[in-house]
Amino acid sequence: MNKNTNIINKIEVIVKSVSKEVLLPCYTKVKAQNKADGSLITQADIDVQNAIEAELYSHFPEYGFFAEELSDTELNSFFEQNNSGYWCLDPIDGTSNFAATLPYFSISLALIINKETVLGLIYDPVRDECFTAIKGEGARLNGQPIIRSQAPENLSECMAIVDFKRLANELSIKLVTHPPYRSQRSLGSVALDWCWLAMGRCHIYLHGKQMLWDYAAGLLIAEESGCVTCTMDGEAIFDESLKAQKIIASTDKLIQKQWVEFVI
């Protein structure tokens, strides 16, 4: 068993324990508040982040810690420091769903070393689904390799996850009036969206604003499962910064080519 496998096994224990002891007991009992950017936060976000941070520092003191609910000052100064290796955490991805008791949310955790995500874990506590990936070693669901059924050959036959809220109006109107896919959903947890793409539960994905903590683990899981991804500018998605990324992704190259041609 290699080092990264040992790390994955350890953080799975940590994340599941925090989910059971901190996150789920708050489900249906939290009150949400607005952050400065208009997104929601609950006390559970803070408590989950603090609990996971403490466990990570205890077991892996050599790595730094970067997370969505750090202060603006901490976030803005993080990449000015010498962070050759650090954890990237979204304590509750899908806070709006969590606060509304809509059962589609997750904990997302990635390890980034030398500007590359080397492993990622996303845990869905409602379905007890733990998605993991190690760079170059494939993606897994609950320890078993992810093997998708064959995707449709035509865009018109695809199930899409599209987040309209963050897309340009012109593109949104185009998608509504001339939908190129069979059907579309918007579910509310970026991390799980990536995992469901990896599983083939949807075939194409479009989102107009993802931060590093949103996509670090999910992007790796999707790509390690064989998905094809890029930004709306045709570039690689990973960017070690606070820049929001506009992403396009598909389960395979054939569909991605059709999807990109429609969107761009």
C-alpha positions in Angstrom: 0.0 0.0 0.0 1.6 3.3 -1.1 1.7 6.6 0.8 -1.3 8.2 -1.0 -3.5 5.2 -0.4 -2.7 5.3 3.3 -3.6 9.0 3.3 -6.9 8.4 1.5 -7.8 5.7 4.0 -7.0 8.0 6.9 -8.9 11.0 5.6 -11.9 8.8 4.8 -12.1 7.9 8.5 -11.7 11.6 9.5 -14.4 12.9 7.1 -16.9 10.2 7.9 -16.4 10.7 11.6 -16.9 14.4 11.4 -19.9 13.9 9.2 -21.5 11.6 11.7 -20.6 13.5 14.9 -20.8 17.1 13.7 -22.6 17.5 10.3 -25.6 15.2 10.3 -26.7 16.0 13.9 -27.2 19.6 12.6 -29.2 18.6 9.6 -32.7 20.1 9.7 -31.7 22.2 12.7 -29.5 25.0 11.3 -30.2 28.6 10.4 -28.4 30.1 7.5 -26.9 33.6 7.2 -25.7 35.5 4.2 -22.0 36.0 3.6 -20.6 39.2 2.0 -20.8 37.6 -1.5 -24.4 36.6 -1.0 -23.9 32.9 -0.5 -25.1 31.1 2.6 -23.2 29.9 5.6 -24.3 28.0 8.7 -22.7 27.2 12.0 -22.3 23.6 10.7 -20.0 24.9 7.9 -17.7 26.4 10.6 -17.9 23.5 12.9 -17.1 20.9 10.2 -14.2 23.0 8.9 -12.7 23.4 12.4 -13.1 19.7 13.2 -11.5 18.5 10.0 -8.7 21.1 10.2 -7.8 19.9 13.7 -7.7 16.3 12.7 -5.6 17.0 9.6 -3.1 19.0 11.6 -2.9 16.2 14.1 -2.1 13.5 11.5 -0.5 15.5 8.7 1.3 18.5 10.3 3.5 18.9 7.2 0.7 20.2 5.1 -1.0 23.7 5.1 -4.8 24.3 5.2 -6.9 26.2 2.7 -10.7 26.2 3.0 -13.8 28.1 1.9 -14.7 29.5 5.3 -11.3 31.0 6.1 -11.4 34.8 6.5 -11.0 37.0 3.5 -7.5 38.1 4.8 -6.5 34.4 5.2 -7.7 33.5 1.7 -6.1 36.5 0.0 -2.7 35.9 1.6 -2.6 32.1 1.4 -0.9 31.8 -2.0 1.6 34.5 -1.1 3.0 32.0 1.4 5.2 29.1 0.6 2.5 26.4 0.4 4.2 23.5 -1.5 1.6 21.1 0.0 -1.8 21.9 1.5 -5.3 20.6 2.1 -8.2 22.2 0.2 -11.5 21.8 1.9 -15.1 22.7 1.3 -16.7 21.8 4.6 -20.3 21.7 3.2 -20.5 21.9 -0.6 -24.2 22.7 -1.2 -24.8 24.8 1.9 -28.1 26.1 0.4 -29.3 22.5 0.0 -28.2 21.6 3.5 -29.9 24.6 5.1 -33.1 23.8 3.1 -33.0 20.1 4.1 -32.6 19.2 0.4 -30.5 15.9 0.6 -27.8 16.8 -2.0 -24.6 18.1 -0.2 -21.2 16.8 0.5 -17.8 17.3 2.2 -15.0 17.8 -0.4 -11.3 17.5 0.5 -8.2 17.5 -1.8 -4.5 17.4 -1.2 -2.5 19.8 -3.5 1.2 19.5 -3.8 3.4 21.6 -6.0 0.4 23.1 -7.8 -1.2 19.7 -8.6 -4.1 17.8 -7.0 -2.6 14.5 -6.0 -5.6 13.0 -4.3 -9.2 13.9 -3.6 -12.2 12.7 -1.5 -15.8 13.7 -1.7 -18.3 12.2 0.8 -22.1 12.2 0.4 -23.3 11.5 3.9 -27.0 11.1 2.9 -26.2 8.2 0.5 -23.1 7.1 2.3 -21.1 7.4 -1.0 -17.4 8.1 -0.7 -15.8 9.1 -4.0 -12.0 9.0 -4.1 -9.1 9.4 -6.6 -5.4 9.3 -6.6 -3.5 11.0 -9.4 -2.7 8.4 -12.0 -4.5 5.6 -10.2 -8.1 6.0 -11.2 -11.3 6.9 -9.3 -13.3 4.8 -6.8 -16.7 4.8 -5.2 -16.7 3.2 -1.7 -13.4 1.5 -2.5 -14.4 0.0 -5.8 -13.1 1.3 -9.2 -15.6 3.5 -11.0 -16.7 1.8 -14.3 -19.2 3.7 -16.3 -21.6 2.3 -18.9 -20.9 3.6 -22.4 -22.1 7.2 -22.9 -24.4 8.2 -25.7 -22.7 9.0 -29.0 -24.9 12.1 -29.7 -25.3 15.2 -27.6 -29.0 15.1 -28.2 -29.2 11.9 -26.2 -27.3 13.2 -23.1 -28.4 14.0 -19.6 -26.9 17.4 -18.6 -26.2 19.1 -15.4 -26.3 22.9 -16.1 -26.0 25.6 -13.5 -27.9 28.5 -15.2 -27.5 30.9 -12.3 -23.9 31.7 -13.1 -24.0 31.6 -16.9 -24.1 34.6 -19.3 -27.7 35.5 -20.2 -27.1 35.0 -23.9 -25.8 31.4 -23.3 -28.7 30.6 -20.9 -31.3 31.8 -23.4 -29.6 29.7 -26.1 -29.7 26.6 -23.9 -33.4 27.1 -23.0 -34.7 27.9 -26.5 -32.5 25.4 -28.3 -31.5 22.7 -25.8 -29.0 20.4 -27.4 -29.4 17.6 -24.8 -32.2 15.2 -23.9 -32.8 16.6 -20.4 -31.2 18.9 -17.9 -30.8 19.1 -14.1 -29.3 21.7 -11.7 -28.7 20.0 -8.3 -26.7 22.4 -6.1 -23.5 20.7 -5.0 -20.6 21.2 -7.4 -18.5 18.5 -5.7 -21.3 15.9 -6.2 -22.0 17.2 -9.7 -18.4 16.2 -10.6 -18.9 12.8 -8.9 -22.1 12.1 -10.7 -20.5 13.0 -14.0 -17.7 10.5 -13.1 -20.3 7.8 -12.5 -22.2 8.5 -15.7 -25.3 9.6 -13.9 -25.1 12.6 -16.2 -23.1 12.9 -19.4 -22.3 16.6 -19.8 -21.7 19.4 -17.3 -21.7 23.2 -17.5 -21.0 25.7 -14.7 -20.1 29.4 -14.8 -18.3 29.9 -11.5 -16.3 27.4 -9.5 -13.7 28.3 -6.9 -10.7 26.1 -6.1 -12.4 24.5 -3.1 -15.4 23.7 -5.3 -13.6 21.7 -7.9 -10.2 20.6 -6.6 -11.3 17.1 -5.5 -14.2 16.7 -7.9 -12.1 17.6 -11.0 -9.5 14.9 -10.1 -12.2 12.3 -9.5 -13.9 13.1 -12.9 -10.7 13.1 -14.9 -9.4 9.9 -13.2 -12.7 8.3 -14.2 -12.0 9.2 -17.9 -14.0 12.5 -18.2 -12.8 15.3 -20.4 -12.8 18.8 -19.1 -11.8 22.4 -19.9 -12.7 26.0 -19.2 -15.0 28.0 -21.5 -11.7 29.4 -22.9 -10.5 25.9 -23.8 -7.8 25.9 -21.1 -7.1 23.5 -18.2 -9.4 24.1 -15.3 -7.0 23.8 -12.3 -5.7 27.2 -11.3 -4.0 27.7 -8.0 -5.6 31.0 -7.2 -8.8 32.7 -6.1 -9.9 33.0 -9.7 -13.4 31.5 -10.5 -13.4 29.1 -13.4 -16.1 28.6 -16.0 -16.1 24.9 -16.8 -17.3 22.5 -19.5 -17.0 18.7 -19.0 -18.2 15.5 -20.5 -17.9 11.8 -20.0 -15.8 11.3 -23.1 -14.0 13.1 -26.0 -16.7 12.6 -28.6 -19.4 14.2 -26.5 -17.1 16.9 -25.2 -16.3 18.0 -28.8 -20.0 18.4 -29.6 -20.7 20.1 -26.2 -17.9 22.6 -26.6 -18.9 23.4 -30.2 -22.4 24.2 -29.0 -21.4 26.3 -25.9 -18.5 28.2 -27.4 
